[in-house]
Amino acid sequence: MIRIIYALSLMLLLTPNVMAREVINFSFTCKVLDQQMLEVMDGKSSRYSGYTDGSKIGDTFKLDFEYTELYQEAYILSFESDHKDVSLNSFVENSNFTELDDSGNYSWNVFGVYGHNLSENSLRIAHVDWELTGRRYYKNDWNLLLRSGMYDQIFIQTANCMNVPDKLGIILEKIKANHK
């Protein structure tokens, strides 16, 4: 009987959701305002309104944030989206943290190649072949700009995200407490 209780206790401790001290989720729900794709092939430039079967002006997508506090001074902040055109997902953890500057901008260096920046009023999530930037323009409303592409094409999209839940400030305070 003691072995069964020990085995169950061990399983509970090793389950990620049980290990997490706290998890905070929130989402930006964004409406596509405009988009363009530029391509150059064989020395000729072409312009398109988007990808075939991709996002259209007026479509919506979500940008999900999840802060998971694992234990004291250890956290993971992940970003994921249901965007049709670009696979937007990334994460940072406490060991990637580089600085908190005087303007309240938090920075992480991910794999030494690209960085993420986050503050109460702006964000930048950069990946190898895409970058998402945004700025709060009124209360909990945000503008976003997505750029993706490499070599011979680039996709640019603007979006408006209204009524974003006010959990970003809570997350930033927890991250700040981890890096005192």
C-alpha positions in Angstrom: 0.0 0.0 0.0 2.8 2.4 0.8 4.4 1.7 -2.6 1.1 2.6 -4.3 0.8 5.9 -2.4 4.5 6.7 -3.1 4.0 5.9 -6.8 0.9 8.1 -7.0 2.7 10.9 -5.2 5.6 10.7 -7.5 3.4 10.8 -10.6 1.6 13.9 -9.3 4.9 15.7 -8.6 6.2 14.9 -12.1 3.1 16.1 -13.9 3.9 19.6 -15.3 0.5 21.2 -14.3 0.9 20.0 -10.8 4.5 21.3 -10.7 3.5 24.8 -11.7 3.0 27.1 -8.8 0.9 29.5 -11.0 -0.3 29.7 -14.5 -1.7 32.9 -16.1 -3.3 32.8 -19.5 -4.7 35.6 -21.7 -5.2 36.3 -25.4 -5.1 39.1 -27.9 -8.0 38.7 -30.3 -7.0 40.6 -33.4 -8.7 41.7 -36.6 -6.6 41.9 -39.9 -6.7 45.5 -41.1 -4.5 45.2 -44.2 -1.9 43.0 -45.8 0.5 42.8 -48.7 2.9 40.2 -50.1 5.8 41.2 -52.3 7.8 38.7 -54.3 10.7 39.0 -56.7 11.4 36.2 -59.1 13.7 36.2 -62.2 14.3 39.9 -61.8 10.6 40.9 -61.7 8.6 42.1 -58.8 5.0 41.0 -58.0 2.5 42.2 -55.4 -0.3 40.1 -54.0 -3.0 40.7 -51.4 -2.0 37.6 -49.4 -1.5 33.9 -49.6 -3.9 31.5 -51.4 -6.4 30.3 -48.8 -4.7 32.6 -46.2 -6.0 35.5 -44.1 -8.3 38.0 -45.7 -8.9 41.6 -44.5 -11.5 41.4 -41.7 -10.4 37.9 -40.5 -9.5 37.4 -36.9 -6.7 35.5 -35.2 -5.7 35.0 -31.6 -2.3 35.5 -29.9 -2.3 33.4 -26.7 0.1 34.1 -23.9 0.8 31.7 -21.0 3.0 32.5 -18.0 3.9 29.4 -16.0 5.7 29.9 -12.7 7.5 26.6 -12.1 9.2 27.4 -8.8 10.9 30.4 -7.2 12.8 32.4 -9.9 11.9 29.9 -12.7 9.2 30.7 -15.2 8.3 30.1 -18.9 6.4 32.7 -20.9 5.0 31.2 -24.1 3.3 32.7 -27.2 1.1 30.8 -29.6 -1.3 31.8 -32.3 -3.9 30.3 -34.6 -2.8 32.6 -37.4 -3.5 31.2 -40.9 -0.4 32.4 -42.7 2.5 32.3 -40.2 3.2 29.7 -37.5 3.5 32.2 -34.5 4.8 30.3 -31.5 7.7 30.9 -29.3 8.7 31.0 -25.6 11.2 32.5 -23.2 12.3 31.3 -19.8 14.0 33.0 -16.9 17.5 31.9 -18.1 17.0 33.8 -21.4 16.3 37.1 -19.5 18.8 39.9 -20.5 17.5 43.1 -18.9 14.8 45.3 -17.6 15.6 48.9 -18.8 14.5 52.2 -17.3 11.4 52.4 -19.5 10.0 49.1 -18.2 11.0 47.1 -21.2 11.8 43.4 -20.5 14.2 41.7 -22.9 15.1 38.0 -23.5 17.7 36.7 -25.9 16.5 33.4 -27.4 19.1 31.0 -28.7 21.5 34.0 -29.2 19.8 34.7 -32.5 16.6 36.6 -32.0 15.1 38.5 -29.1 11.8 39.2 -27.5 10.8 42.5 -25.8 7.8 43.1 -23.7 6.4 46.0 -21.7 3.0 47.2 -20.6 2.7 49.2 -23.8 4.7 47.4 -26.4 5.8 44.0 -27.6 8.3 42.4 -30.0 8.4 38.7 -30.6 11.1 37.9 -33.2 11.8 34.5 -34.8 14.1 33.4 -37.5 11.6 34.1 -40.4 9.0 36.3 -38.7 8.6 39.3 -36.4 5.5 40.5 -34.6 5.6 44.0 -33.1 2.8 45.8 -31.3 2.0 48.9 -29.3 -0.9 49.8 -27.0 -2.7 52.8 -28.3 -5.7 53.2 -26.0 -6.4 51.5 -22.6 -6.4 47.8 -23.6 -6.4 48.2 -27.4 -3.3 47.3 -29.4 -2.0 47.7 -33.0 0.1 44.8 -34.3 2.4 44.6 -37.3 3.5 41.2 -38.6 6.4 40.7 -41.0 7.5 37.4 -42.4 9.5 36.0 -45.2 13.0 35.5 -46.4 15.1 35.7 -49.6 12.6 36.5 -52.4 9.3 37.3 -50.7 7.9 39.3 -47.7 4.5 39.3 -46.1 3.3 42.3 -44.1 0.1 42.4 -42.1 -1.4 45.0 -39.8 -4.0 44.1 -37.1 -6.1 45.7 -34.4 -6.6 43.9 -31.1 -9.3 45.4 -28.9 -10.2 44.7 -25.3 -7.1 42.8 -24.4 -7.4 41.4 -20.8 -5.3 43.4 -18.3 -3.1 40.4 -17.3 0.0 41.6 -19.0 0.9 43.9 -16.1 0.4 41.1 -13.6 2.8 38.9 -15.5 5.4 41.6 -15.9 5.3 42.3 -12.1 5.9 38.6 -11.5 8.8 38.5 -13.9 10.3 41.6 -12.3 10.1 40.0 -8.9 12.0 37.0 -10.3 14.9 39.2 -11.5 15.5 41.5 -8.5 
